[in-house]
């Protein structure tokens, strides 16, 4: 499945990337949202790439 690459996790911001001014959303809020989307995409990708179970026939 060359056209279905494994999702890449978002890069976690460094503590000094936050400006400490109470932004809404904060860079860490965005990271959390991105991480949740990544985890969901990874679960879906893993399900698509799971090995097929045994084939049973009649």
N, C-alpha and C positions, 0 to 999 in steps of 0.2 A: 504494500500500500504506500507507494512512493508519494502520492498526492495527499497523504494524511499524516503529516509529521506529528510527533509527540509534542504536546503543548510545552511551552517554556515558562518557568515560573517568573513572576515579576521580581525585579531587583528591589531589595529592601533598602529604603532610604537610611542614610546615616543620621545619627542624632543631630549633628550640626546642620543637616539639611532643613530642619524645622526652624522657622523664624521666631518662634515663641510669641507670636502676636495674636494668637487665638483665631487664626484663619478658620473659616468654615466653608468647605472641608479642609482639614489639615492634610498635609502630605501623607501623614500616617493613616488618616481615614481613607484616603485614596488607595494607599497600599493595601489596607485591609480588604477593601472592596475588590481590588485587582486579585488579591490572593484567593478570595472566595470564588471569583469567576474562574481562576486558574484551576482550583481544586475540582470544581464541577466539570470543567473541560477535560481534565485529566481522567476523572471517573468515566466520562463518556468515551474518551479515547481508549482507555483500558478495556471497556466493555466491547468496543468494536474490534479490538486486537486480541481478545481472549482466545485461547486455544479452543477449537471446536471439541465438543464432547464426543464420546463414542457414538458411532452411527449404528442404530439398531434397525434390523430389517425383518421382514416377515418370512 
